[in-house]
């Protein structure tokens, strides 16, 4: 297990897609050699329980994805007015997932029968951390990773399929933590007539627009932090059921 964790962390250090000033194309760094790591060849097919639950179209986006984008998300409060994804608040953009990490995520979390419990439920509430958007053409399937109530949830066509991923807790946390640590503020690409999942402000006017659009998100995050601080103390054990 420790070897797997170190492998995941090393994959996080691989160059990811960066954004150029004008056309946001990838740089040459994305072509650098990857570590000589190979997933367990035994786990090379999406588990039947998952594929049958999410459907052929959703499955096709995952197995034949052209890009995988990462977003940090959180439960959306009633007064939230910022950007959302599958009904959850977008907290930040955590990059484009490189092919090696994509392979590891699919191999360990979607193909390894030892990491998913299909017939066991947990007394906990799913807490969204990151959403991975597997994109193929103009279609996409979203995959949510939850912690500390470790779960794997698939979103496609208005349908949600969630699975207990408690055995993969360390793997999920090893994926989530570095991605969130390296997040940047989410900016709507539509504001700049861009097609990438995150907008890159080029002028002072655009930067001011982004700052104004992100103010509700920052205020909401501050309220969330203040609420968490008030709850810390003796009654934090009451939240232990997560």
SEMINU-17710 format. One line per 3 residues: number of its first residue (from 1); their letters; for each residue x, z, y of N, C-alpha, C. Coordinates in pm, 1 decimal, m for minus. Last residue first. Example, Ala and Ser with C-alpha at 12.3 -4.5 7.8 and 13.67 -1.06 7.14 Angstrom:
BEGIN
2 = sa = 1285.0/708.0/m225.0/1367.0/714.0/m106.0/1290.0/787.0/3.0 | 1319.0/780.0/m569.0/1230.0/780.0/m450.0/1320.0/780.0/m330.0;
//
This chain:
BEGIN
242 = xxx = m1986.4/1050.8/1200.0/m1959.0/917.2/1255.2/m2085.7/837.5/1266.1 | m1995.0/1300.0/1120.6/m2058.3/1203.8/1029.2/m2041.4/1060.8/1076.9 | m1887.6/1436.0/1337.7/m1800.7/1406.6/1224.7/m1859.5/1311.3/1123.7;
239 = xxx = m2013.2/1528.2/1548.1/m2001.6/1381.9/1540.8/m1918.7/1340.7/1422.4 | m1976.7/1790.8/1522.5/m2110.8/1740.7/1494.5/m2112.4/1589.1/1485.7 | m1724.5/1828.5/1612.2/m1743.9/1829.9/1467.2/m1881.7/1778.3/1429.5;
236 = xxx = m1754.2/1843.3/1880.2/m1702.7/1715.5/1827.5/m1716.2/1712.0/1676.0 | m1833.8/2084.2/1981.1/m1936.6/1999.7/1921.3/m1884.8/1867.7/1871.2 | m1602.2/2202.6/2088.6/m1659.1/2256.1/1965.7/m1755.7/2159.0/1899.6;
233 = xxx = m1450.2/1903.5/2219.4/m1463.5/2049.6/2214.5/m1528.6/2091.3/2084.9 | m1587.1/1624.7/2390.4/m1477.1/1684.4/2317.2/m1489.1/1836.1/2323.7 | m1783.2/1532.9/2553.4/m1822.1/1565.9/2417.1/m1711.0/1631.0/2338.4;
230 = xxx = m1654.5/1470.3/2786.1/m1749.6/1580.9/2788.6/m1786.5/1626.1/2648.8 | m1508.9/1247.7/2702.0/m1438.0/1368.5/2741.9/m1530.6/1489.2/2742.8 | m1710.4/1061.7/2659.0/m1630.8/1106.8/2544.8/m1557.9/1236.4/2577.5;
227 = xxx = m1792.5/1025.3/2923.4/m1885.7/1080.3/2825.0/m1810.9/1134.7/2705.1 | m1566.0/908.2/3030.8/m1610.3/1036.9/3082.6/m1705.9/1104.3/2985.9 | m1559.2/670.4/2884.2/m1449.0/765.0/2872.4/m1489.6/903.4/2921.3;
224 = xxx = m1797.5/549.4/2971.8/m1780.6/579.3/2830.5/m1670.8/683.3/2809.9 | m1739.2/514.7/3240.8/m1848.3/603.7/3202.8/m1836.3/644.6/3056.7 | m1535.7/325.7/3215.8/m1505.4/455.5/3275.5/m1612.3/556.7/3238.8;
221 = xxx = m1679.0/110.8/3110.0/m1574.6/172.1/3029.3/m1538.8/310.5/3082.7 | m1841.6/53.7/3331.7/m1903.2/97.1/3206.3/m1800.9/166.5/3117.9 | m1651.5/m29.4/3515.2/m1733.4/88.4/3544.7/m1797.2/144.0/3418.6;
218 = xxx = m1556.9/m255.7/3383.6/m1466.1/m144.2/3407.0/m1543.9/m16.5/3435.6 | m1788.6/m414.2/3387.2/m1728.5/m376.9/3259.1/m1639.4/m255.5/3277.8 | m1836.7/m455.5/3661.4/m1935.2/m382.5/3579.7/m1877.6/m335.5/3446.6;
215 = xxx = m1590.6/m599.8/3727.8/m1618.0/m466.6/3780.3/m1724.0/m391.8/3699.2 | m1559.0/m859.0/3646.1/m1518.0/m754.7/3552.9/m1547.0/m613.8/3602.2 | m1634.6/m1016.3/3860.4/m1715.2/m1023.7/3738.3/m1684.0/m908.1/3642.9;
212 = xxx = m1429.8/m955.6/4042.3/m1567.3/m918.9/4073.7/m1653.5/m916.1/3948.6 | m1210.2/m1065.7/3909.0/m1211.6/m922.8/3942.1/m1353.7/m875.4/3968.9 | m1283.9/m1335.5/3901.6/m1268.0/m1260.8/3777.1/m1276.5/m1111.4/3803.7;
209 = xxx = m1276.2/m1390.4/4176.7/m1401.0/m1406.4/4103.3/m1398.1/m1327.4/3972.8 | m1008.6/m1352.8/4231.6/m1106.1/m1265.2/4297.0/m1240.6/m1270.4/4224.4 | m904.2/m1562.0/4083.1/m867.6/m1424.7/4047.8/m965.9/m1325.1/4109.1;
206 = xxx = m1009.2/m1779.1/4224.1/m1051.5/m1756.4/4086.4/m1020.3/m1613.4/4042.4 | m871.0/m1744.1/4465.0/m1016.8/m1744.1/4464.6/m1070.2/m1716.6/4324.3 | m608.5/m1775.9/4388.0/m651.1/m1644.4/4437.2/m802.8/m1633.6/4436.0;
203 = xxx = m602.0/m1972.3/4081.2/m593.6/m1953.9/4225.8/m637.4/m1813.8/4263.6 | m628.8/m1953.6/3804.5/m516.5/m2028.3/3859.9/m496.4/m2001.6/4008.6 | m720.1/m1762.3/3524.7/m736.0/m1782.9/3668.5/m610.4/m1848.0/3726.5;
200 = xxx = m828.1/m1867.4/3226.8/m703.4/m1831.2/3291.9/m716.5/m1864.9/3440.3 | m1070.8/m1753.5/2991.2/m1037.7/m1828.4/3111.9/m908.2/m1777.2/3172.7 | m1089.3/m1796.3/2643.6/m1060.6/m1707.2/2755.2/m1020.7/m1791.2/2874.6;
197 = xxx = m1135.2/m1992.7/2458.2/m1221.2/m1874.4/2454.2/m1194.4/m1775.9/2566.5 | m1128.8/m2318.2/2621.0/m1068.6/m2211.8/2541.2/m1153.3/m2085.9/2550.0 | m1243.4/m2488.8/2801.0/m1302.3/m2485.0/2668.0/m1243.4/m2374.6/2580.8;
194 = xxx = m1335.4/m2446.0/3147.6/m1237.7/m2453.6/3039.5/m1307.7/m2438.0/2904.6 | m1454.4/m2406.3/3397.5/m1476.1/m2532.3/3325.6/m1370.9/m2553.8/3218.0 | m1432.4/m2152.4/3485.6/m1324.9/m2243.4/3524.0/m1339.0/m2379.1/3456.2;
191 = xxx = m1647.5/m2021.9/3381.4/m1625.4/m2011.1/3526.0/m1522.5/m2112.2/3575.4 | m1621.4/m2054.2/3110.6/m1718.9/m2138.5/3179.7/m1699.5/m2133.6/3330.9 | m1453.7/m1856.8/3021.5/m1396.9/m1990.7/3042.6/m1492.1/m2082.2/3118.8;
188 = xxx = m1454.5/m1533.2/3147.1/m1540.0/m1641.6/3100.5/m1476.0/m1776.9/3125.7 | m1212.2/m1315.2/3028.0/m1259.9/m1392.6/3142.0/m1339.3/m1510.8/3089.4 | m1108.6/m999.4/2920.7/m1183.4/m1120.8/2889.7/m1231.1/m1185.9/3019.1;
185 = xxx = m778.7/m875.6/2951.6/m916.3/m877.0/2999.3/m983.2/m1009.1/2962.8 | m605.9/m851.3/2634.9/m608.2/m878.8/2778.3/m753.9/m879.6/2820.7 | m442.9/m656.1/2374.6/m556.2/m727.5/2433.8/m532.0/m755.1/2582.0;
182 = xxx = m261.7/m519.4/2220.4/m215.6/m638.1/2292.4/m327.9/m717.2/2358.4 | m407.8/m319.3/2098.7/m297.6/m281.6/2186.6/m253.6/m398.4/2273.7 | m573.5/m463.1/1931.7/m631.1/m397.4/2048.5/m522.4/m361.2/2149.6;
179 = xxx = m380.6/m545.7/1744.3/m458.9/m644.3/1817.0/m518.5/m583.5/1943.4 | m278.6/m306.0/1636.0/m191.4/m393.0/1718.0/m269.4/m495.4/1799.4 | m531.5/m202.1/1513.7/m453.3/m130.3/1615.0/m361.7/m221.0/1697.8;
176 = xxx = m638.5/m381.8/1314.2/m706.7/m353.0/1439.9/m611.6/m302.0/1547.4 | m460.3/m383.7/1096.2/m494.7/m508.8/1163.8/m548.1/m480.2/1303.5 | m450.2/m121.5/1020.7/m322.9/m188.5/1050.8/m345.1/m323.2/1118.1;
173 = xxx = m717.3/m75.9/963.6/m657.7/m9.6/1079.5/m526.3/m74.6/1119.6 | m739.6/m235.2/730.7/m821.4/m263.3/848.8/m759.7/m201.8/973.3 | m558.5/m101.3/561.0/m535.5/m241.4/597.5/m612.4/m276.1/724.1;
170 = xxx = m677.0/147.7/533.7/m543.9/137.4/593.7/m513.2/m4.6/638.6 | m927.2/74.4/411.1/m920.9/144.2/539.9/m785.4/127.4/607.9 | m1015.9/m44.9/183.3/m920.9/m120.9/265.0/m900.3/m55.4/401.6;
167 = xxx = m1211.2/116.2/73.8/m1081.2/108.0/5.1/m973.4/36.7/87.5 | m1428.5/66.3/261.2/m1352.7/191.4/264.6/m1218.9/183.4/190.4 | m1604.1/m136.6/322.0/m1462.6/m170.0/302.3/m1375.2/m44.8/305.8;
164 = xxx = m1920.1/m244.1/255.0/m1838.9/m123.1/258.5/m1693.7/m158.6/225.5 | m2064.3/m500.3/457.1/m2010.2/m453.4/330.0/m1919.6/m332.1/352.4 | m2339.6/m688.7/593.2/m2235.6/m586.5/606.6/m2194.5/m533.1/470.3;
161 = xxx = m2461.7/m962.0/751.6/m2433.5/m912.2/616.3/m2315.5/m816.0/626.6 | m2708.1/m1091.5/961.9/m2595.2/m1000.2/950.6/m2582.5/m954.0/805.7 | m2820.7/m1386.7/1129.2/m2821.2/m1301.2/1010.2/m2694.3/m1217.1/1005.4;
158 = xxx = m2800.2/m1569.3/1328.8/m2890.3/m1457.4/1350.0/m2898.2/m1360.8/1233.4 | m2598.7/m1740.8/1233.1/m2737.0/m1785.6/1242.2/m2837.3/m1673.8/1258.0 | m2392.6/m1477.9/1131.3/m2410.9/m1622.7/1135.4/m2559.9/m1654.6/1139.9;
155 = xxx = m2158.7/m1231.6/1080.6/m2267.4/m1273.6/1168.2/m2274.5/m1425.9/1167.9 | m2054.3/m975.7/861.5/m2054.0/m1118.3/891.8/m2178.2/m1153.2/973.9 | m1844.1/m690.3/842.8/m1977.2/m746.8/866.7/m1965.2/m891.3/912.0;
152 = xxx = m1697.7/m428.4/685.7/m1677.0/m569.8/712.1/m1815.6/m630.5/727.6 | m1581.7/m95.7/760.1/m1679.4/m192.7/710.6/m1639.6/m332.0/754.4 | m1518.9/238.0/790.7/m1457.1/108.9/759.5/m1556.1/14.3/691.6;
149 = xxx = m1552.6/421.7/1040.8/m1643.6/390.7/929.7/m1607.3/248.8/886.9 | m1377.5/416.6/1255.3/m1331.0/473.4/1129.1/m1429.5/461.9/1012.7 | m1408.4/62.6/1233.6/m1328.6/180.2/1201.9/m1369.3/289.8/1299.3;
146 = xxx = m1485.0/m274.3/1141.4/m1527.6/m144.2/1192.0/m1433.4/m35.1/1145.2 | m1482.6/m608.4/1222.6/m1408.5/m502.9/1154.4/m1443.3/m371.3/1221.1 | m1686.2/m895.9/1182.7/m1661.6/m769.4/1251.7/m1582.6/m674.9/1163.4;
143 = xxx = m1680.8/m1232.0/1221.4/m1652.2/m1126.8/1124.5/m1609.5/m1001.4/1199.6 | m1879.2/m1519.0/1278.6/m1814.1/m1400.6/1333.5/m1799.4/m1294.0/1225.6 | m1842.4/m1862.9/1261.2/m1888.0/m1743.9/1190.4/m1808.9/m1625.8/1243.7;
140 = xxx = m1941.5/m2165.4/1430.3/m1853.3/m2051.1/1410.4/m1922.5/m1942.1/1330.5 | m1922.4/m2505.9/1550.5/m1988.1/m2399.7/1475.4/m1890.1/m2284.8/1455.9 | m1793.8/m2715.0/1651.1/m1869.3/m2635.2/1747.6/m1945.6/m2522.6/1678.5;
137 = xxx = m1516.3/m2694.6/1444.0/m1593.6/m2782.6/1531.4/m1661.8/m2700.7/1639.8 | m1508.2/m2374.8/1351.6/m1491.7/m2507.0/1291.1/m1578.8/m2603.3/1369.3 | m1379.8/m2051.6/1386.8/m1440.6/m2168.2/1449.9/m1406.6/m2295.0/1374.5;
134 = xxx = m1436.0/m1722.0/1353.5/m1381.8/m1834.1/1276.9/m1454.6/m1960.9/1322.1 | m1372.1/m1452.3/1538.9/m1459.3/m1570.4/1539.9/m1388.5/m1686.5/1472.1 | m1371.5/m1117.1/1485.3/m1293.7/m1237.6/1460.9/m1389.5/m1355.1/1452.9;
131 = xxx = m1392.8/m833.3/1676.3/m1470.2/m941.9/1617.5/m1377.9/m1062.5/1605.3 | m1318.6/m482.6/1647.6/m1282.7/m619.6/1684.6/m1374.9/m718.0/1612.7 | m1502.9/m255.9/1632.8/m1372.9/m250.9/1698.1/m1328.7/m390.1/1743.3;
128 = xxx = m1808.6/m81.3/1583.3/m1736.8/m207.8/1603.5/m1607.1/m187.5/1678.6 | m1886.0/138.3/1348.5/m1837.4/141.3/1486.2/m1753.7/15.7/1510.9 | m2148.7/225.4/1140.3/m2050.3/122.4/1172.0/m2015.3/128.3/1320.4;
125 = xxx = m2177.6/557.2/1039.6/m2233.5/451.1/1122.5/m2122.9/352.8/1158.3 | m2204.5/703.8/710.9/m2138.0/684.7/840.3/m2201.9/566.4/910.8 | m2202.2/760.0/420.1/m2281.2/830.4/519.7/m2210.3/822.6/654.1;
122 = xxx = m2190.9/456.7/233.8/m2122.7/567.5/298.8/m2215.0/630.1/403.2 | m2261.0/320.6/m92.4/m2287.9/335.0/49.8/m2215.5/457.4/104.5 | m2171.6/89.8/m339.0/m2151.1/225.9/m288.8/m2176.9/226.8/m139.2;
119 = xxx = m2156.5/m163.6/m438.7/m2265.3/m79.1/m487.9/m2251.9/65.6/m443.5 | m1937.1/m290.1/m333.6/m2067.0/m354.3/m318.7/m2183.4/m264.2/m359.7 | m1656.6/m229.5/m170.5/m1748.0/m157.6/m259.6/m1888.4/m213.1/m238.3;
116 = xxx = m1345.8/m394.5/m155.3/m1484.9/m392.3/m111.5/m1569.5/m320.1/m216.2 | m1097.1/m403.8/m271.5/m1106.2/m353.6/m134.6/m1247.4/m349.8/m78.3 | m1089.8/m521.0/m514.0/m1053.2/m379.5/m509.7/m1071.8/m318.7/m371.1;
113 = xxx = m1133.4/m790.2/m484.8/m1246.5/m707.2/m528.9/m1216.5/m557.8/m524.8 | m1026.2/m985.1/m231.0/m976.1/m880.2/m319.5/m1090.1/m787.1/m359.9 | m1136.6/m1152.3/m43.7/m1112.3/m1205.7/m177.5/m1069.3/m1099.9/m278.7;
110 = xxx = m1161.5/m1030.7/199.3/m1273.6/m1113.1/154.1/m1258.5/m1162.7/10.9 | m934.7/m879.2/253.0/m1065.0/m824.5/290.8/m1183.6/m906.0/239.6 | m708.3/m1016.9/155.9/m724.0/m874.4/129.5/m865.1/m822.4/154.7;
107 = xxx = m745.8/m1290.0/224.9/m703.1/m1251.6/90.7/m736.1/m1106.6/59.3 | m819.4/m1283.6/497.2/m911.7/m1338.6/396.8/m875.7/m1292.2/256.5 | m592.0/m1159.4/605.3/m725.1/m1102.5/626.6/m822.6/m1152.7/521.3;
104 = xxx = m386.4/m1338.1/526.1/m386.8/m1200.1/479.5/m524.7/m1137.6/491.5 | m461.0/m1571.0/663.2/m453.4/m1570.6/517.3/m459.0/m1429.5/462.6 | m436.3/m1483.6/928.8/m565.3/m1530.9/877.8/m568.4/m1522.2/726.1;
101 = xxx = m162.7/m1440.5/938.5/m250.8/m1324.5/944.2/m391.4/m1362.0/898.6 | m80.7/m1708.2/919.8/m36.0/m1610.5/820.8/m126.8/m1488.4/819.2 | m198.8/m1840.2/1144.9/m239.0/m1873.5/1007.4/m198.3/m1769.6/903.3;
98 = xxx = m286.6/m1603.4/1409.3/m200.9/m1705.2/1349.0/m237.2/m1727.2/1201.5 | m556.9/m1572.0/1625.2/m496.4/m1521.9/1501.5/m414.8/m1632.3/1435.8 | m531.1/m1533.3/1963.3/m560.1/m1631.8/1860.1/m485.3/m1588.6/1734.8;
95 = xxx = m648.2/m1234.8/2144.9/m562.1/m1343.0/2104.8/m617.5/m1439.8/2002.3 | m824.7/m1042.6/2232.1/m702.3/m999.8/2163.0/m628.7/m1114.0/2094.9 | m1001.5/m960.3/2516.5/m965.1/m1072.7/2429.9/m831.1/m1040.5/2365.5;
92 = xxx = m1241.2/m688.0/2555.4/m1119.0/m761.8/2584.4/m1098.6/m875.7/2486.4 | m1504.6/m609.9/2527.3/m1414.1/m523.1/2602.0/m1285.8/m596.9/2640.2 | m1825.0/m717.9/2510.1/m1687.0/m765.2/2497.2/m1598.2/m680.1/2587.9;
89 = xxx = m2085.3/m548.2/2344.7/m2009.7/m566.4/2467.5/m1869.1/m615.6/2436.8 | m2308.8/m728.1/2124.1/m2216.2/m619.0/2153.8/m2134.1/m651.7/2277.8 | m2455.8/m949.3/2054.4/m2527.6/m831.7/2101.3/m2440.0/m711.4/2130.7;
86 = xxx = m2262.4/m1140.1/1995.5/m2350.1/m1091.0/1888.4/m2418.5/m960.2/1927.3 | m2112.8/m1039.3/2280.5/m2088.3/m1123.6/2163.6/m2167.6/m1063.5/2049.0 | m2127.5/m1039.8/2643.0/m2159.3/m988.7/2510.1/m2124.5/m1090.1/2402.1;
83 = xxx = m2025.4/m929.1/2968.6/m2033.1/m1031.1/2864.5/m2056.0/m967.4/2727.4 | m2225.1/m678.4/3142.6/m2111.0/m766.6/3123.6/m2133.1/m867.4/3012.4 | m2411.8/m486.4/3179.4/m2443.7/m618.8/3233.3/m2329.2/m718.1/3216.3;
80 = xxx = m2564.9/m202.4/3036.7/m2447.7/m290.3/3038.3/m2487.7/m429.8/3083.6 | m2761.4/m16.9/3000.0/m2735.1/m61.2/3136.8/m2615.0/m154.8/3148.4 | m2762.3/39.8/2725.4/m2878.1/m26.6/2784.9/m2847.5/m83.4/2922.8;
77 = xxx = m2441.0/m42.0/2572.7/m2542.7/49.7/2625.7/m2653.5/m26.8/2697.2 | m2317.4/m188.0/2284.0/m2363.0/m217.6/2419.9/m2467.9/m116.4/2464.3 | m2023.1/m105.5/2105.8/m2168.5/m100.2/2114.2/m2211.6/m112.6/2259.5;
74 = xxx = m1754.4/m341.5/2155.1/m1806.1/m205.4/2146.0/m1958.1/m212.4/2149.8 | m1457.2/m540.0/2085.7/m1598.5/m521.4/2118.5/m1636.2/m374.9/2104.8 | m1204.5/m772.6/2132.8/m1235.5/m631.4/2116.5/m1378.2/m610.9/2165.0;
71 = xxx = m1169.6/m1076.1/1954.2/m1226.5/m1007.0/2069.1/m1239.4/m858.1/2036.6 | m992.0/m1362.0/1851.3/m1012.2/m1218.5/1836.0/m1065.1/m1157.8/1965.5 | m1040.9/m1669.9/1673.4/m1022.2/m1596.0/1796.8/m1059.0/m1449.2/1776.5;
68 = xxx = m909.1/m1917.6/1485.1/m972.5/m1786.1/1473.0/m938.1/m1706.5/1597.6 | m962.2/m2262.7/1412.3/m903.3/m2158.5/1494.9/m978.4/m2028.6/1466.0 | m1069.4/m2392.2/1198.0/m965.9/m2462.8/1273.0/m893.5/m2368.4/1369.3;
65 = xxx = m1169.9/m2295.0/868.0/m1163.0/m2269.3/1012.7/m1046.5/m2346.8/1075.0 | m1262.9/m2309.9/608.2/m1207.3/m2430.2/670.9/m1195.9/m2414.5/822.3 | m1358.8/m2059.8/542.1/m1260.5/m2121.4/452.3/m1194.3/m2244.6/512.8;
62 = xxx = m1536.3/m2015.5/759.1/m1426.2/m1923.4/729.1/m1318.2/m1992.6/647.2 | m1718.2/m2221.4/756.2/m1645.8/m2193.7/879.7/m1524.3/m2105.4/855.1 | m1822.9/m2192.6/499.9/m1742.0/m2310.0/531.1/m1660.8/m2289.7/659.2;
59 = xxx = m1981.1/m1963.4/522.4/m1861.6/m1960.3/438.8/m1767.3/m2074.9/472.7 | m2189.0/m2059.8/675.4/m2104.4/m1952.8/729.1/m1973.2/m1946.8/652.7 | m2291.1/m2249.2/490.1/m2243.3/m2290.5/622.5/m2150.5/m2186.3/683.3;
56 = xxx = m2364.1/m2094.5/260.4/m2262.8/m2199.6/253.1/m2205.5/m2235.4/390.0 | m2403.0/m1732.1/294.3/m2447.6/m1870.6/289.1/m2334.6/m1971.7/300.2 | m2370.4/m1456.8/273.8/m2358.7/m1517.9/406.4/m2401.5/m1664.2/408.7;
53 = xxx = m2413.6/m1393.3/2.2/m2486.7/m1320.9/106.5/m2483.4/m1394.8/239.4 | m2241.5/m1550.3/m143.3/m2385.2/m1567.3/m166.2/m2467.3/m1499.5/m56.9 | m1995.0/m1453.8/m47.7/m2033.4/m1593.7/m25.3/m2183.4/m1615.1/m43.5;
50 = xxx = m1998.1/m1183.5/m139.6/m1991.9/m1216.2/3.1/m2043.5/m1356.8/28.8 | m2011.3/m1206.7/m414.2/m2111.3/m1124.3/m345.5/m2114.4/m1153.8/m195.9 | m1784.0/m1361.1/m470.8/m1916.9/m1417.8/m489.8/m2023.8/m1339.4/m415.2;
47 = xxx = m1511.0/m1365.2/m244.3/m1588.7/m1295.9/m346.4/m1732.2/m1347.6/m350.4 | m1319.9/m1655.6/m197.8/m1409.5/m1557.0/m137.0/m1497.6/m1496.2/m245.2 | m1014.2/m1681.7/m368.8/m1152.0/m1728.6/m356.3/m1236.8/m1618.8/m294.7;
44 = xxx = m770.9/m1575.9/m424.9/m772.9/m1701.1/m348.0/m911.9/m1759.5/m333.1 | m592.9/m1358.8/m561.7/m706.0/m1346.9/m471.1/m709.9/m1468.2/m378.4 | m368.1/m1428.3/m698.2/m486.9/m1394.0/m776.8/m611.6/m1391.2/m689.9;
41 = xxx = m160.2/m1451.8/m526.9/m231.4/m1575.2/m564.1/m357.3/m1549.4/m645.4 | m119.1/m1240.2/m260.7/m135.8/m1239.0/m405.7/m216.4/m1362.3/m447.4 | 52.5/m1420.6/2.5/m49.4/m1329.8/m50.7/m56.6/m1338.6/m201.9;
38 = xxx = 393.5/m1424.2/92.7/283.6/m1496.7/31.3/180.9/m1396.6/m21.5 | 643.2/m1451.2/338.6/545.5/m1366.6/269.5/434.4/m1453.6/214.6 | 877.2/m1508.9/505.9/854.5/m1563.2/371.1/764.6/m1468.6/291.5;
35 = xxx = 759.3/m1544.8/844.4/825.1/m1469.5/737.8/788.9/m1526.3/601.1 | 774.4/m1872.5/1002.3/704.9/m1748.4/968.5/781.0/m1674.8/859.2 | 940.7/m2045.9/1267.0/926.1/m2015.4/1124.5/859.5/m1880.4/1103.8;
32 = xxx = 749.1/m2168.0/1546.3/862.9/m2098.5/1487.7/834.7/m2060.3/1342.7 | 540.5/m2281.1/1678.4/590.3/m2353.7/1560.8/709.9/m2285.6/1495.9 | 483.4/m2146.5/1905.1/387.7/m2133.7/1795.2/436.2/m2202.0/1668.2;
29 = xxx = 666.1/m2216.7/2093.3/690.5/m2093.8/2019.0/597.2/m2079.9/1899.4 | 580.2/m2431.4/2236.5/661.2/m2459.7/2118.7/684.3/m2335.7/2034.2 | 237.6/m2343.8/2324.2/378.2/m2368.2/2352.0/452.9/m2394.1/2222.7;
26 = xxx = m87.1/m2497.8/2360.7/6.2/m2407.6/2295.5/149.0/m2444.5/2331.0 | m248.2/m2543.0/2683.2/m206.4/m2588.9/2551.6/m107.8/m2489.7/2490.9 | m369.5/m2512.2/2935.0/m377.8/m2406.0/2835.0/m345.0/m2454.0/2695.4;
23 = xxx = m344.2/m2679.7/3146.8/m430.0/m2725.5/3038.6/m438.4/m2626.3/2924.0 | m202.6/m2512.9/3341.0/m306.6/m2608.0/3375.8/m399.0/m2639.9/3259.0 | m29.0/m2314.8/3240.4/m89.4/m2298.4/3371.9/m207.0/m2391.6/3395.8;
20 = xxx = m93.5/m2216.0/2895.7/m17.7/m2283.6/3000.2/m94.2/m2276.8/3131.6 | m104.1/m1940.0/2692.4/m183.8/m2025.7/2779.0/m99.7/m2083.6/2890.2 | m18.0/m1916.4/2343.0/m11.2/m1873.0/2480.7/m80.2/m1976.7/2568.4;
17 = xxx = m73.0/m1807.0/2014.2/m95.6/m1911.1/2114.0/m90.5/m1851.8/2253.6 | 197.9/m1602.7/1893.6/59.7/m1648.0/1895.1/43.7/m1749.9/2005.6 | 471.3/m1528.3/1680.0/423.4/m1586.7/1805.3/278.5/m1630.3/1791.9;
14 = xxx = 445.7/m1220.6/1491.7/463.4/m1364.8/1496.7/412.7/m1419.6/1629.7 | 377.3/m960.7/1478.4/486.6/m993.7/1568.0/513.5/m1142.8/1575.0 | 189.7/m936.9/1283.7/143.6/m921.9/1420.5/250.9/m965.4/1519.6;
11 = xxx = 343.3/m946.1/1059.2/268.5/m1066.4/1093.1/218.1/m1059.6/1236.5 | 433.6/m687.2/1053.6/530.2/m793.3/1079.6/459.8/m922.3/1117.3 | 196.2/m554.3/990.0/258.6/m530.3/1119.0/359.5/m639.3/1153.5;
8 = xxx = 158.2/m649.5/729.7/59.9/m678.8/833.9/122.8/m662.8/971.3 | 381.5/m537.9/602.0/364.6/m683.3/606.9/269.4/m721.6/718.0 | 328.9/m268.3/622.1/445.3/m322.5/691.7/435.3/m473.4/704.7;
5 = xxx = 102.8/m261.9/455.5/91.0/m224.9/595.3/207.3/m282.2/675.1 | 210.5/m338.0/207.6/108.4/m421.5/270.6/98.2/m392.2/419.3 | 379.5/m121.6/162.0/437.5/m255.5/177.8/338.5/m348.0/246.4;
2 = xx = 193.5/81.5/128.7/280.5/85.4/244.3/343.8/m50.5/269.9 | 82.0/0.0/m120.7/0.0/0.0/0.0/85.5/0.0/125.8;
//
